Amino acid sequence: MLARAEKQGLQFVLLGLVAGLLILLPTVNALAGGIPSKANAYKRDLIRIAHTHVGLDAPIARYAAQIHQESTWRSDAQSQYADGLAQFTPSTAKWIAEIYPDHLEGAAPFSPRWAMTALVIYDRHLLNRVKPWHARDVTECDRWAMTLSAYNGGPGWLRRDRRLAAAAGDDPDRWFGHVEHHTNRAAWAELENRHYPVRILHQLEPRYLQAGWPGVKAC
């Protein structure tokens, strides 16, 4: 039989292992679901920002999915053209700070709070400008797909793509199966832009919803 001291030592070891597993569990769950552990560090701020600028029914999981796609939650992310969590280009960062000076003090794309605020505000800005051309309304799924296309490639390109769709006899008020098939963009830009809404709305947003992030699936 083990001596009392040995038993106590074994108990402490087991308790330590259990405690360690409990500490690691959120990270393991996040990784298992394909959500970077860094996302949890920004979750509360993102919820607060979205509630402030959009309302209590703000699609938090959708914003999270978009940030995931843009930078995988790396605030120091840099691409050839854009910076930060939300990957704003210098010109767009400067422009949106000028348009919404009460909410964005200057252009600071490497600041996580600035980037999340700018993303939420810019999404709202773009979403409000996706209006029906022929139909009485545009579905939530199509509105968001077009919003994300505009975020990725610019609203001017979205307008041109919708005009091309209408000229070809497709529905300019529907993204999937219609507008998405029409563009004059370069091949690489078309591939990136068409992948962007699909990745966010069909793959990443459901992942965040399943992990308990607030929101309702758009598509």
Z-matrix of the N, CA and C atoms (Angstrom, degrees):
N
C 1 1.472
C 2 1.524 1 110.36
N 3 1.334 2 115.33 1 147.70
C 4 1.455 3 119.48 2 179.48
C 5 1.515 4 110.20 3 -74.33
N 6 1.293 5 116.30 4 142.29
C 7 1.453 6 120.68 5 174.76
C 8 1.521 7 109.24 6 -67.20
N 9 1.357 8 114.85 7 158.61
C 10 1.467 9 119.33 8 -177.36
C 11 1.529 10 111.42 9 -57.33
N 12 1.318 11 117.47 10 -42.00
C 13 1.468 12 121.03 11 -178.80
C 14 1.523 13 111.09 12 -62.57
N 15 1.367 14 114.77 13 -39.31
C 16 1.462 15 118.43 14 179.70
C 17 1.525 16 110.84 15 -67.11
N 18 1.356 17 115.76 16 -39.68
C 19 1.460 18 119.91 17 178.36
C 20 1.529 19 110.93 18 -62.04
N 21 1.330 20 114.75 19 -44.64
C 22 1.458 21 118.60 20 179.83
C 23 1.525 22 111.27 21 -63.46
N 24 1.332 23 115.44 22 -39.12
C 25 1.458 24 119.16 23 178.40
C 26 1.515 25 111.75 24 -62.92
N 27 1.344 26 115.81 25 -41.65
C 28 1.461 27 120.57 26 178.67
C 29 1.522 28 110.83 27 -64.52
N 30 1.337 29 116.48 28 -39.25
C 31 1.462 30 120.45 29 178.83
C 32 1.527 31 110.95 30 -62.87
N 33 1.336 32 115.97 31 -41.98
C 34 1.466 33 119.65 32 178.94
C 35 1.529 34 111.29 33 -63.23
N 36 1.327 35 115.77 34 -39.27
C 37 1.466 36 119.97 35 178.80
C 38 1.521 37 110.44 36 -63.25
N 39 1.351 38 115.91 37 -45.58
C 40 1.464 39 120.31 38 -179.96
C 41 1.523 40 111.44 39 -63.88
N 42 1.334 41 115.98 40 -41.96
C 43 1.464 42 119.63 41 178.01
C 44 1.527 43 111.05 42 -62.53
N 45 1.323 44 115.77 43 -38.66
C 46 1.455 45 119.98 44 178.08
C 47 1.517 46 111.99 45 -63.99
N 48 1.337 47 115.75 46 -40.83
C 49 1.462 48 119.83 47 178.71
C 50 1.525 49 111.20 48 -64.75
N 51 1.333 50 116.26 49 -43.18
C 52 1.467 51 120.50 50 179.19
C 53 1.525 52 110.61 51 -62.75
N 54 1.338 53 116.02 52 -44.75
C 55 1.463 54 120.06 53 179.46
C 56 1.525 55 110.81 54 -61.39
N 57 1.320 56 116.20 55 -41.14
C 58 1.458 57 120.08 56 178.83
C 59 1.515 58 112.31 57 -62.93
N 60 1.334 59 115.97 58 -40.65
C 61 1.463 60 120.05 59 178.58
C 62 1.521 61 111.35 60 -65.52
N 63 1.337 62 116.43 61 -38.68
C 64 1.462 63 119.91 62 178.98
C 65 1.527 64 111.11 63 -65.41
N 66 1.316 65 116.57 64 -37.10
C 67 1.465 66 120.56 65 178.22
C 68 1.521 67 110.70 66 -66.71
N 69 1.322 68 115.72 67 -39.75
C 70 1.463 69 120.24 68 -176.97
C 71 1.515 70 113.22 69 -80.71
N 72 1.335 71 117.82 70 -15.96
C 73 1.460 72 120.83 71 -172.75
C 74 1.519 73 114.04 72 -56.67
N 75 1.364 74 119.79 73 -46.58
C 76 1.468 75 118.35 74 178.89
C 77 1.519 76 112.84 75 -59.34
N 78 1.336 77 116.26 76 -40.13
C 79 1.461 78 119.56 77 179.41
C 80 1.516 79 110.98 78 -66.57
N 81 1.334 80 115.97 79 -42.06
C 82 1.464 81 120.14 80 179.19
C 83 1.518 82 110.38 81 -62.43
N 84 1.349 83 115.99 82 -44.38
C 85 1.462 84 119.55 83 178.96
C 86 1.514 85 111.43 84 -61.99
N 87 1.333 86 116.20 85 -41.45
C 88 1.464 87 119.84 86 -179.73
C 89 1.516 88 110.62 87 -63.86
N 90 1.327 89 115.64 88 -45.15
C 91 1.460 90 118.75 89 -179.68
C 92 1.519 91 111.17 90 -66.69
N 93 1.333 92 116.15 91 -37.41
C 94 1.459 93 119.72 92 179.87
C 95 1.515 94 110.33 93 -63.54
N 96 1.338 95 116.67 94 -34.03
C 97 1.454 96 120.31 95 178.75
C 98 1.508 97 112.98 96 -87.63
N 99 1.314 98 117.38 97 0.98
C 100 1.450 99 120.69 98 179.37
C 101 1.511 100 113.88 99 79.45
N 102 1.333 101 117.91 100 20.60
C 103 1.463 102 122.02 101 178.79
C 104 1.525 103 108.44 102 -106.06
N 105 1.327 104 118.34 103 123.04
C 106 1.467 105 119.95 104 179.83
C 107 1.526 106 111.27 105 -59.08
N 108 1.311 107 116.85 106 142.10
C 109 1.465 108 120.37 107 -179.57
C 110 1.524 109 111.51 108 -61.66
N 111 1.344 110 117.20 109 -26.68
C 112 1.464 111 120.55 110 179.68
C 113 1.525 112 111.92 111 -63.62
N 114 1.320 113 116.81 112 -23.93
C 115 1.465 114 119.91 113 -178.09
C 116 1.520 115 111.31 114 -59.10
N 117 1.320 116 116.79 115 -38.61
C 118 1.465 117 120.11 116 -177.74
C 119 1.524 118 112.37 117 -64.56
N 120 1.323 119 117.00 118 -27.48
C 121 1.463 120 120.21 119 179.57
C 122 1.528 121 111.59 120 -68.07
N 123 1.331 122 116.47 121 -24.72
C 124 1.462 123 121.16 122 -177.11
C 125 1.527 124 113.05 123 -106.07
N 126 1.314 125 117.19 124 -3.01
C 127 1.469 126 120.85 125 -171.86
C 128 1.523 127 112.64 126 -59.37
N 129 1.316 128 117.68 127 -49.33
C 130 1.465 129 120.54 128 -177.10
C 131 1.522 130 111.44 129 -63.49
N 132 1.322 131 116.85 130 -41.47
C 133 1.465 132 119.93 131 178.57
C 134 1.525 133 110.93 132 -64.02
N 135 1.331 134 116.58 133 -42.01
C 136 1.462 135 119.85 134 -179.86
C 137 1.528 136 110.75 135 -63.19
N 138 1.320 137 116.94 136 -42.61
C 139 1.468 138 120.45 137 178.61
C 140 1.529 139 110.21 138 -61.68
N 141 1.318 140 116.55 139 -46.04
C 142 1.468 141 120.29 140 -179.40
C 143 1.527 142 111.09 141 -62.12
N 144 1.319 143 116.46 142 -44.56
C 145 1.465 144 121.22 143 -179.45
C 146 1.527 145 110.76 144 -63.38
N 147 1.325 146 116.36 145 -45.89
C 148 1.467 147 120.20 146 -178.50
C 149 1.524 148 111.33 147 -65.42
N 150 1.320 149 117.51 148 -40.92
C 151 1.467 150 120.35 149 177.82
C 152 1.528 151 110.86 150 -63.58
N 153 1.313 152 116.48 151 -37.09
C 154 1.464 153 120.75 152 -179.26
C 155 1.519 154 111.78 153 -66.88
N 156 1.325 155 117.12 154 -42.59
C 157 1.463 156 120.64 155 -171.07
C 158 1.525 157 114.48 156 -99.81
N 159 1.313 158 117.42 157 -17.22
C 160 1.467 159 120.11 158 -178.20
C 161 1.525 160 111.92 159 -121.26
N 162 1.320 161 116.93 160 -39.03
C 163 1.459 162 120.76 161 -178.33
C 164 1.514 163 111.40 162 128.60
N 165 1.319 164 115.25 163 174.56
C 166 1.460 165 120.05 164 -175.49
C 167 1.523 166 113.04 165 -69.04
N 168 1.342 167 116.88 166 -17.05
C 169 1.464 168 119.75 167 178.03
C 170 1.528 169 111.82 168 -97.56
N 171 1.313 170 116.86 169 19.05
C 172 1.472 171 121.21 170 -179.70
C 173 1.528 172 110.80 171 -58.78
N 174 1.330 173 117.24 172 140.62
C 175 1.473 174 121.18 173 -178.17
C 176 1.532 175 112.08 174 -79.67
N 177 1.307 176 116.07 175 76.32
C 178 1.466 177 121.42 176 -174.72
C 179 1.528 178 111.44 177 -57.17
N 180 1.326 179 116.68 178 -45.41
C 181 1.465 180 120.07 179 -178.11
C 182 1.528 181 111.53 180 -61.30
N 183 1.330 182 116.40 181 -32.19
C 184 1.468 183 120.49 182 179.45
C 185 1.526 184 110.58 183 -70.58
N 186 1.319 185 116.34 184 -43.14
C 187 1.464 186 119.35 185 176.30
C 188 1.531 187 110.23 186 -62.70
N 189 1.322 188 115.82 187 -41.41
C 190 1.465 189 119.86 188 178.98
C 191 1.525 190 110.71 189 -62.26
N 192 1.324 191 115.97 190 -41.74
C 193 1.462 192 120.34 191 178.38
C 194 1.524 193 111.06 192 -62.57
N 195 1.320 194 115.85 193 -38.02
C 196 1.461 195 119.97 194 179.98
C 197 1.528 196 111.23 195 -68.06
N 198 1.327 197 116.38 196 -42.76
C 199 1.467 198 119.54 197 176.85
C 200 1.528 199 110.13 198 -63.48
N 201 1.313 200 115.93 199 -40.25
C 202 1.468 201 121.04 200 176.48
C 203 1.526 202 109.90 201 -56.20
N 204 1.326 203 116.22 202 -47.56
C 205 1.461 204 120.35 203 -179.00
C 206 1.522 205 111.69 204 -66.27
N 207 1.319 206 116.43 205 -37.56
C 208 1.463 207 120.29 206 -176.38
C 209 1.528 208 112.51 207 -71.53
N 210 1.325 209 116.73 208 -44.84
C 211 1.468 210 118.36 209 -169.52
C 212 1.520 211 114.62 210 -142.69
N 213 1.338 212 117.42 211 1.65
C 214 1.470 213 122.02 212 -169.70
C 215 1.528 214 111.08 213 47.56
N 216 1.335 215 114.82 214 39.84
C 217 1.462 216 123.67 215 173.72
C 218 1.530 217 113.42 216 66.72
N 219 1.317 218 117.41 217 27.94
C 220 1.469 219 120.65 218 176.95
C 221 1.534 220 108.63 219 -100.37
N 222 1.316 221 116.41 220 112.44
C 223 1.462 222 120.34 221 -176.79
C 224 1.524 223 112.40 222 -68.96
N 225 1.335 224 116.48 223 -19.74
C 226 1.466 225 120.20 224 179.98
C 227 1.526 226 112.28 225 -98.07
N 228 1.328 227 116.77 226 12.54
C 229 1.466 228 120.50 227 -177.14
C 230 1.525 229 110.95 228 -63.36
N 231 1.316 230 115.37 229 137.54
C 232 1.459 231 121.87 230 176.32
C 233 1.521 232 109.23 231 -136.63
N 234 1.317 233 115.37 232 132.17
C 235 1.457 234 120.46 233 172.86
C 236 1.522 235 107.44 234 -114.38
N 237 1.299 236 116.04 235 -171.85
C 238 1.462 237 119.31 236 -178.45
C 239 1.527 238 111.85 237 -63.43
N 240 1.351 239 115.50 238 -30.54
C 241 1.460 240 118.63 239 -173.48
C 242 1.530 241 114.60 240 -120.11
N 243 1.339 242 118.78 241 -16.08
C 244 1.462 243 119.82 242 -168.87
C 245 1.526 244 111.91 243 -139.91
N 246 1.351 245 114.72 244 165.60
C 247 1.461 246 120.52 245 -172.83
C 248 1.526 247 112.05 246 -136.23
N 249 1.340 248 114.98 247 154.41
C 250 1.453 249 122.19 248 167.32
C 251 1.513 250 115.75 249 82.99
N 252 1.333 251 114.92 250 -176.21
C 253 1.465 252 122.04 251 -178.33
C 254 1.522 253 112.29 252 -53.89
N 255 1.333 254 116.24 253 -43.33
C 256 1.465 255 121.02 254 -173.90
C 257 1.520 256 112.79 255 -100.27
N 258 1.334 257 117.28 256 2.98
C 259 1.462 258 123.64 257 175.23
C 260 1.533 259 112.81 258 51.83
N 261 1.334 260 115.07 259 57.80
C 262 1.456 261 120.22 260 173.91
C 263 1.524 262 109.76 261 -84.81
N 264 1.322 263 115.86 262 136.81
C 265 1.456 264 119.33 263 171.23
C 266 1.527 265 107.93 264 -72.33
N 267 1.323 266 118.45 265 156.51
C 268 1.469 267 119.83 266 179.19
C 269 1.528 268 112.99 267 -55.71
N 270 1.328 269 116.84 268 -40.83
C 271 1.469 270 119.32 269 -177.93
C 272 1.527 271 111.75 270 -68.62
N 273 1.337 272 117.37 271 -40.83
C 274 1.463 273 119.86 272 179.67
C 275 1.520 274 110.95 273 -70.70
N 276 1.325 275 117.25 274 -37.35
C 277 1.466 276 120.52 275 177.01
C 278 1.524 277 110.62 276 -61.48
N 279 1.321 278 116.29 277 -43.48
C 280 1.467 279 120.87 278 178.86
C 281 1.523 280 110.64 279 -65.24
N 282 1.327 281 116.26 280 -43.38
C 283 1.468 282 121.32 281 -178.40
C 284 1.522 283 112.03 282 -63.08
N 285 1.334 284 117.25 283 -48.11
C 286 1.464 285 119.13 284 -175.41
C 287 1.526 286 111.26 285 -69.67
N 288 1.329 287 116.94 286 -30.84
C 289 1.465 288 119.82 287 176.06
C 290 1.526 289 110.91 288 -67.46
N 291 1.324 290 116.42 289 -31.84
C 292 1.466 291 120.62 290 177.88
C 293 1.525 292 111.40 291 -76.39
N 294 1.331 293 116.68 292 -34.66
C 295 1.463 294 121.16 293 -179.04
C 296 1.529 295 111.30 294 -73.90
N 297 1.339 296 116.49 295 -35.35
C 298 1.468 297 121.45 296 -178.16
C 299 1.534 298 110.29 297 -123.50
N 300 1.327 299 117.27 298 63.45
C 301 1.475 300 120.13 299 -174.95
C 302 1.528 301 113.82 300 -67.26
N 303 1.326 302 117.27 301 -23.59
C 304 1.463 303 119.45 302 -179.54
C 305 1.525 304 112.48 303 -72.32
N 306 1.323 305 116.10 304 -19.59
C 307 1.464 306 120.46 305 -176.75
C 308 1.526 307 113.30 306 -113.57
N 309 1.322 308 116.00 307 -21.05
C 310 1.465 309 120.42 308 -177.20
C 311 1.524 310 108.56 309 -130.78
N 312 1.307 311 116.18 310 106.82
C 313 1.464 312 120.55 311 -178.86
C 314 1.527 313 109.57 312 -87.20
N 315 1.310 314 115.44 313 96.82
C 316 1.452 315 119.72 314 -178.78
C 317 1.517 316 111.87 315 73.81
N 318 1.309 317 115.72 316 178.19
C 319 1.466 318 121.71 317 179.28
C 320 1.520 319 109.15 318 -97.27
N 321 1.333 320 116.25 319 116.80
C 322 1.471 321 120.51 320 -177.78
C 323 1.525 322 110.20 321 -140.25
N 324 1.330 323 117.63 322 64.71
C 325 1.469 324 120.40 323 -173.77
C 326 1.523 325 115.09 324 -62.60
N 327 1.338 326 118.02 325 -20.73
C 328 1.461 327 119.79 326 179.10
C 329 1.529 328 112.60 327 -84.71
N 330 1.318 329 116.82 328 -7.50
C 331 1.466 330 120.62 329 173.97
C 332 1.527 331 108.34 330 -82.46
N 333 1.333 332 118.97 331 120.51
C 334 1.467 333 119.89 332 -178.13
C 335 1.525 334 113.53 333 -57.19
N 336 1.325 335 117.52 334 -43.50
C 337 1.465 336 119.51 335 -178.97
C 338 1.522 337 111.16 336 -67.05
N 339 1.320 338 116.49 337 -40.96
C 340 1.466 339 119.21 338 177.13
C 341 1.528 340 109.59 339 -61.79
N 342 1.320 341 116.66 340 -45.95
C 343 1.466 342 120.82 341 -177.04
C 344 1.522 343 111.65 342 -62.57
N 345 1.336 344 117.09 343 -44.01
C 346 1.464 345 119.68 344 179.87
C 347 1.525 346 110.94 345 -66.92
N 348 1.326 347 116.54 346 -39.91
C 349 1.464 348 120.08 347 177.81
C 350 1.521 349 110.61 348 -64.12
N 351 1.314 350 116.40 349 -44.35
C 352 1.465 351 120.72 350 -179.79
C 353 1.520 352 111.28 351 -63.61
N 354 1.322 353 117.11 352 -40.44
C 355 1.468 354 120.31 353 179.25
C 356 1.527 355 110.70 354 -63.09
N 357 1.327 356 116.96 355 -46.99
C 358 1.467 357 120.85 356 -179.12
C 359 1.530 358 110.48 357 -62.88
N 360 1.321 359 116.53 358 -44.29
C 361 1.467 360 120.39 359 -179.23
C 362 1.528 361 111.21 360 -67.62
N 363 1.322 362 117.05 361 -41.76
C 364 1.465 363 119.68 362 -179.19
C 365 1.527 364 110.87 363 -67.83
N 366 1.324 365 117.14 364 -39.80
C 367 1.465 366 119.72 365 175.58
C 368 1.531 367 110.42 366 -59.41
N 369 1.330 368 116.36 367 -44.96
C 370 1.469 369 120.03 368 178.80
C 371 1.527 370 110.58 369 -62.01
N 372 1.325 371 115.88 370 -42.85
C 373 1.466 372 121.96 371 178.89
C 374 1.529 373 110.65 372 -58.14
N 375 1.312 374 116.54 373 -47.04
C 376 1.466 375 121.14 374 -178.51
C 377 1.527 376 111.70 375 -71.26
N 378 1.327 377 116.44 376 -42.72
C 379 1.467 378 121.19 377 -178.51
C 380 1.525 379 110.97 378 -59.90
N 381 1.320 380 116.76 379 -41.13
C 382 1.464 381 120.96 380 -179.37
C 383 1.523 382 112.58 381 -67.04
N 384 1.319 383 117.21 382 -15.60
C 385 1.459 384 121.40 383 -178.67
C 386 1.524 385 113.33 384 -102.29
N 387 1.321 386 116.59 385 1.37
C 388 1.468 387 120.04 386 173.24
C 389 1.526 388 107.17 387 -87.68
N 390 1.320 389 115.39 388 95.03
C 391 1.461 390 121.92 389 -176.89
C 392 1.530 391 109.98 390 -106.62
N 393 1.331 392 116.96 391 152.17
C 394 1.473 393 119.18 392 176.49
C 395 1.523 394 111.16 393 -68.87
N 396 1.311 395 116.03 394 138.80
C 397 1.457 396 121.09 395 176.68
C 398 1.525 397 111.01 396 -94.79
N 399 1.324 398 116.32 397 -40.32
C 400 1.465 399 120.67 398 -177.83
C 401 1.527 400 111.55 399 -123.56
N 402 1.301 401 116.83 400 -42.15
C 403 1.464 402 120.85 401 -177.68
C 404 1.526 403 110.39 402 -74.08
N 405 1.320 404 115.71 403 165.26
C 406 1.458 405 120.16 404 176.54
C 407 1.521 406 110.26 405 -69.40
N 408 1.308 407 115.97 406 -30.36
C 409 1.454 408 120.23 407 -178.36
C 410 1.522 409 109.11 408 -152.76
N 411 1.324 410 115.79 409 165.65
C 412 1.461 411 122.55 410 174.60
C 413 1.520 412 106.88 411 -113.02
N 414 1.321 413 117.56 412 133.77
C 415 1.461 414 119.70 413 -178.06
C 416 1.523 415 110.55 414 -62.42
N 417 1.321 416 116.02 415 156.59
C 418 1.464 417 120.99 416 178.78
C 419 1.523 418 110.77 417 -58.98
N 420 1.314 419 116.02 418 -39.63
C 421 1.464 420 120.52 419 179.73
C 422 1.528 421 110.67 420 -62.85
N 423 1.333 422 116.71 421 -47.41
C 424 1.462 423 120.28 422 -178.74
C 425 1.526 424 111.78 423 -69.22
N 426 1.328 425 117.00 424 -38.16
C 427 1.468 426 119.90 425 177.94
C 428 1.517 427 110.52 426 -60.20
N 429 1.326 428 115.83 427 -44.53
C 430 1.457 429 118.66 428 -178.31
C 431 1.522 430 111.81 429 -72.36
N 432 1.318 431 117.30 430 -35.36
C 433 1.463 432 119.18 431 176.99
C 434 1.524 433 110.17 432 -62.11
N 435 1.336 434 116.52 433 -41.96
C 436 1.463 435 120.03 434 178.88
C 437 1.524 436 111.36 435 -70.43
N 438 1.320 437 116.34 436 -36.72
C 439 1.468 438 120.28 437 176.05
C 440 1.521 439 110.79 438 -60.37
N 441 1.309 440 116.22 439 -45.32
C 442 1.464 441 120.33 440 -179.22
C 443 1.524 442 111.39 441 -68.61
N 444 1.322 443 116.76 442 -36.60
C 445 1.460 444 119.74 443 175.31
C 446 1.525 445 110.26 444 -61.34
N 447 1.337 446 116.11 445 -41.71
C 448 1.464 447 120.63 446 179.06
C 449 1.522 448 111.50 447 -67.90
N 450 1.321 449 117.19 448 -38.38
C 451 1.468 450 120.63 449 177.50
C 452 1.523 451 109.78 450 -60.90
N 453 1.311 452 115.87 451 -43.04
C 454 1.462 453 120.73 452 -176.77
C 455 1.521 454 113.06 453 -73.92
N 456 1.321 455 116.66 454 -41.69
C 457 1.462 456 119.09 455 -172.02
C 458 1.512 457 116.14 456 -117.87
N 459 1.333 458 116.50 457 -7.94
C 460 1.458 459 120.08 458 -179.69
C 461 1.520 460 111.77 459 105.53
N 462 1.338 461 117.50 460 140.51
C 463 1.469 462 120.89 461 -178.39
C 464 1.525 463 113.73 462 -64.71
N 465 1.321 464 117.02 463 -27.42
C 466 1.463 465 119.61 464 178.26
C 467 1.520 466 111.69 465 -62.78
N 468 1.317 467 116.33 466 -41.09
C 469 1.462 468 120.12 467 178.03
C 470 1.523 469 111.05 468 -65.90
N 471 1.326 470 117.08 469 -37.80
C 472 1.463 471 119.36 470 178.19
C 473 1.524 472 110.60 471 -62.02
N 474 1.313 473 117.84 472 -43.99
C 475 1.468 474 120.55 473 179.06
C 476 1.526 475 110.75 474 -60.88
N 477 1.323 476 116.14 475 -42.76
C 478 1.473 477 119.04 476 179.15
C 479 1.528 478 111.14 477 -64.43
N 480 1.321 479 116.51 478 -40.71
C 481 1.469 480 120.12 479 179.75
C 482 1.527 481 111.27 480 -64.46
N 483 1.321 482 116.50 481 -38.91
C 484 1.467 483 119.59 482 178.59
C 485 1.529 484 110.82 483 -66.41
N 486 1.323 485 116.35 484 -38.22
C 487 1.470 486 119.30 485 177.29
C 488 1.523 487 111.00 486 -64.67
N 489 1.321 488 116.61 487 -41.21
C 490 1.464 489 120.37 488 178.10
C 491 1.527 490 110.97 489 -63.04
N 492 1.326 491 116.32 490 -40.51
C 493 1.468 492 120.27 491 179.02
C 494 1.525 493 110.55 492 -62.54
N 495 1.323 494 116.40 493 -44.69
C 496 1.465 495 120.47 494 179.91
C 497 1.525 496 110.97 495 -63.68
N 498 1.333 497 116.50 496 -41.50
C 499 1.466 498 120.42 497 -179.57
C 500 1.522 499 111.69 498 -64.87
N 501 1.329 500 116.14 499 -28.99
C 502 1.469 501 120.61 500 -179.39
C 503 1.526 502 112.46 501 -87.29
N 504 1.325 503 116.95 502 -0.68
C 505 1.459 504 120.40 503 179.64
C 506 1.513 505 114.36 504 90.40
N 507 1.327 506 117.26 505 5.38
C 508 1.461 507 120.52 506 175.52
C 509 1.529 508 109.65 507 -89.52
N 510 1.308 509 115.63 508 172.40
C 511 1.461 510 121.55 509 -174.87
C 512 1.529 511 110.23 510 -89.31
N 513 1.330 512 118.77 511 113.74
C 514 1.468 513 120.79 512 -179.73
C 515 1.525 514 113.52 513 -72.04
N 516 1.329 515 116.54 514 -6.33
C 517 1.463 516 120.82 515 178.72
C 518 1.525 517 112.58 516 -98.12
N 519 1.321 518 116.22 517 2.14
C 520 1.468 519 120.64 518 178.44
C 521 1.524 520 108.83 519 -124.44
N 522 1.314 521 115.25 520 126.73
C 523 1.456 522 119.57 521 -179.11
C 524 1.519 523 111.56 522 -80.24
N 525 1.325 524 115.82 523 -60.36
C 526 1.461 525 119.91 524 -174.22
C 527 1.529 526 110.55 525 -71.30
N 528 1.320 527 114.75 526 125.66
C 529 1.456 528 120.89 527 -179.87
C 530 1.512 529 114.20 528 83.38
N 531 1.334 530 117.59 529 -3.99
C 532 1.460 531 120.68 530 -177.74
C 533 1.533 532 110.46 531 -132.88
N 534 1.325 533 117.58 532 -88.29
C 535 1.470 534 120.56 533 -176.23
C 536 1.524 535 111.63 534 -58.83
N 537 1.315 536 117.49 535 -35.85
C 538 1.465 537 120.23 536 -176.60
C 539 1.529 538 112.98 537 -59.76
N 540 1.327 539 117.03 538 -19.64
C 541 1.467 540 120.53 539 -177.53
C 542 1.528 541 113.39 540 -90.76
N 543 1.324 542 117.42 541 2.72
C 544 1.465 543 119.87 542 -173.69
C 545 1.527 544 110.98 543 -128.92
N 546 1.315 545 116.35 544 121.82
C 547 1.464 546 121.02 545 176.21
C 548 1.518 547 110.29 546 -169.71
N 549 1.315 548 115.11 547 158.79
C 550 1.468 549 121.61 548 172.31
C 551 1.527 550 110.90 549 -112.76
N 552 1.325 551 116.81 550 16.94
C 553 1.457 552 120.78 551 179.90
C 554 1.526 553 110.34 552 -67.62
N 555 1.315 554 115.12 553 162.14
C 556 1.460 555 119.99 554 171.35
C 557 1.527 556 108.65 555 -61.69
N 558 1.317 557 116.48 556 153.84
C 559 1.463 558 120.88 557 -175.13
C 560 1.522 559 112.05 558 -57.09
N 561 1.339 560 117.10 559 -42.93
C 562 1.464 561 119.77 560 -178.58
C 563 1.526 562 110.93 561 -66.39
N 564 1.346 563 116.45 562 -37.84
C 565 1.462 564 120.65 563 -179.65
C 566 1.526 565 110.85 564 -70.23
N 567 1.316 566 116.14 565 -37.87
C 568 1.466 567 119.88 566 177.36
C 569 1.522 568 110.57 567 -63.24
N 570 1.321 569 116.52 568 -45.47
C 571 1.464 570 120.56 569 -179.31
C 572 1.525 571 110.79 570 -60.30
N 573 1.322 572 116.69 571 -46.12
C 574 1.464 573 120.87 572 -179.57
C 575 1.522 574 111.36 573 -65.15
N 576 1.335 575 115.79 574 -44.16
C 577 1.460 576 119.73 575 -175.78
C 578 1.521 577 112.22 576 -68.90
N 579 1.309 578 117.70 577 -37.68
C 580 1.469 579 120.22 578 -179.52
C 581 1.527 580 111.62 579 -74.42
N 582 1.301 581 116.21 580 -28.31
C 583 1.465 582 119.83 581 177.60
C 584 1.529 583 111.24 582 -73.88
N 585 1.311 584 116.71 583 -30.28
C 586 1.469 585 122.53 584 -171.86
C 587 1.536 586 112.97 585 -58.74
N 588 1.333 587 120.59 586 -55.21
C 589 1.475 588 119.07 587 179.17
C 590 1.528 589 113.20 588 -65.05
N 591 1.315 590 116.72 589 -36.71
C 592 1.468 591 120.26 590 179.98
C 593 1.521 592 110.32 591 -62.68
N 594 1.302 593 115.65 592 -47.45
C 595 1.462 594 121.20 593 -178.87
C 596 1.527 595 111.21 594 -60.46
N 597 1.322 596 116.67 595 -44.57
C 598 1.464 597 120.62 596 -176.14
C 599 1.528 598 111.73 597 -74.52
N 600 1.325 599 117.07 598 -49.74
C 601 1.464 600 120.68 599 -172.41
C 602 1.523 601 113.74 600 -79.54
N 603 1.315 602 117.12 601 -35.52
C 604 1.465 603 119.91 602 -174.43
C 605 1.527 604 114.14 603 -99.50
N 606 1.315 605 117.30 604 -22.14
C 607 1.463 606 119.25 605 -176.18
C 608 1.531 607 112.84 606 -113.60
N 609 1.326 608 116.74 607 -52.42
C 610 1.463 609 119.05 608 -172.39
C 611 1.527 610 113.92 609 -83.31
N 612 1.327 611 117.54 610 -42.89
C 613 1.470 612 118.25 611 -179.62
C 614 1.530 613 111.88 612 -57.96
N 615 1.340 614 120.02 613 -46.74
C 616 1.475 615 118.87 614 177.21
C 617 1.525 616 112.90 615 -58.83
N 618 1.312 617 116.78 616 -32.73
C 619 1.462 618 121.26 617 179.17
C 620 1.532 619 110.67 618 -64.13
N 621 1.334 620 116.16 619 -43.73
C 622 1.463 621 119.79 620 179.93
C 623 1.527 622 111.33 621 -72.17
N 624 1.312 623 117.01 622 -36.90
C 625 1.464 624 119.92 623 176.27
C 626 1.524 625 110.55 624 -61.53
N 627 1.311 626 116.15 625 -43.31
C 628 1.464 627 120.62 626 179.57
C 629 1.527 628 111.22 627 -63.66
N 630 1.328 629 115.85 628 -30.28
C 631 1.467 630 120.30 629 179.54
C 632 1.527 631 112.26 630 -82.20
N 633 1.334 632 116.99 631 0.03
C 634 1.458 633 120.01 632 175.19
C 635 1.513 634 116.15 633 98.65
N 636 1.337 635 117.69 634 7.49
C 637 1.463 636 119.52 635 176.82
C 638 1.530 637 108.12 636 -74.03
N 639 1.335 638 118.23 637 140.56
C 640 1.469 639 120.85 638 -174.99
C 641 1.532 640 112.76 639 -65.94
N 642 1.322 641 114.66 640 148.55
C 643 1.456 642 120.08 641 176.29
C 644 1.512 643 111.89 642 142.23
N 645 1.325 644 114.72 643 176.08
C 646 1.464 645 122.73 644 177.26
C 647 1.523 646 107.28 645 -131.65
N 648 1.306 647 116.98 646 136.09
C 649 1.458 648 122.15 647 -177.23
C 650 1.532 649 110.57 648 -59.10
N 651 1.320 650 116.42 649 133.21
C 652 1.469 651 120.73 650 -177.82
C 653 1.518 652 111.97 651 -81.66
N 654 1.317 653 117.13 652 -34.41
C 655 1.471 654 120.62 653 -173.92
C 656 1.535 655 111.11 654 -121.79
